[in-house]
Amino acid sequence: MATTANTAVLPQTPISRAAVCTAAETAFHAPTNVVDLLTAADNANGARITRLYAIARAAIGTANNVQLYERNGATYTLVDSALLGVHTPGASVPNGKIDFGYTDDNPLYVRAGYGLAVAIGLAVANGVVVKAEGGLY
């Protein structure tokens, strides 16, 4: 029996994006206080995210829901969230950080022409930085 060889399509351009969230967002079905992490214009052929984490730039007094949305124009769809725990950073204490768990073996795929946006459940004056790394197809 003849077989046809598969042709793998791999990401072509490495990316690293960061966004800073400061305002609270709790309307998960129709968010308004979101920050673009990856724009649709930057994602013409699709993306593969292999690392996504959030780090607080201030004390977190109450656990904070960090949200990840897929964006298609003005439509936001909640696709993941992680809880940033109570934490007070200092000179000898690292800032609070959470990892969403995406890896080379467990990536997040973003459809071509779609973007990613992020938000936080409680306002943080100095903000929470959300960073994504991966590649564009």
N, C-alpha and C positions, 0 to 999 in steps of 0.2 A: 504494500500500500504506500502510495506517495504521500509525503507530508509537506506542508507549507511551513516554512520557518516564520516564527513570530518576529515582529520588529518592535522593540521597546521604544517608547517615546519618553524621554527623560526631561526634567526641567532644564532649561537652557540658560537662565540668568539667575544667579543667587540674589536673594533679597533679604533685607533687614529693615523692618519698619518699627517705629515707636509712636505712641500716642499718649497724651497726658489727660486724664479725666479728673475733674474737680467737682462737678455738680452731681447731685443725686438723681437717679433714674429708677422709678418703680413701676412704670407703665410698660410692662414687658411685651404687650401686644402692639403697642403704638408708641415706642420711645421717642423722646424729643431731646434729651440731654445725652446725646451720643457723640463720639469723636471717631472720625474715619481713621482706620488703621491701614487698610489697603483700598485704594480707590478702584472703581470699575475701569477707569481709563488706563490705569497701570496694569490691569489684568485682562488683556485682550484675548489670551489663549488658555487661561486657567492657571491655577497656582497650587502648589503643594507646600503646606506649612508643616515643618518638622519640629518646631519649638515655639511655645507660646507661654509667656509668664507675665506676672504683674508684681511690681514692687512699690511699696508705699514710700512717699517722700516726707511722711510725718507719722506721728503716733496714730494708731488705730484704736480708738476707745471702745468701739462696738464692732463686732464681726461685720464685714462688708462684702456684699455680693458683687463680684466682678463678672460682668456679662459680655458675651460675645455674640454679635449679630451678623448674619449674612445680609448684605444690602443689595437690592435691585431697584435702582432709582430711589423713590421715596418710600419703598417698602422694606421694612426691617423684620427679619425673622430670627428669633432667639435660637441659637444652635448649641450654646454651651454656657456654663457659668461655673465659677469656683469661689470658695469662701476664703477671704483674706481675714485671718484671725486677729484677735486683740493683741496689740504689740506696741511697745514703746522703744524705739531705737535710741541709741546714745553713742557716746565715744567708744564704748567697748561692747555694744550690743548691735548686731546687724539689723538693717531695716527688714520689716516683715515682707515676705515673698511667698508667692504661690506659683505652682507650675500646673498648667492645664493637662499635661501628660502626653502631648503629641511628640512623636519620635519618627525616625526613619522607618521603623517597623509599624508604627501606628500614626500615619500622617492625617492631617485635615486637608481634604481636597476642596478647592474653591472653584466653582464653575466659571467658565470664560464669560467675561462681561459683568461679573458680580464683584462686589467689594466686601470688605469686612469692617465693622464698626464695633466700638467697645463703650461700655458705660460702667458706672459703679452705683451701688444701692444707697450709699450714704455719702454726703458731701465731705471732701477732704480738702482743706484750704490749700495745702501745698501740692496736692494731687497724688494720684496713683499712676505710675507709668506702666503701660502695657506694651510688651515687645514681642514681635513675631519675626521668625526667621524661617527660611525655606527657599523655594525657587519658583520662577515663572516658566511656564511652557512656551 
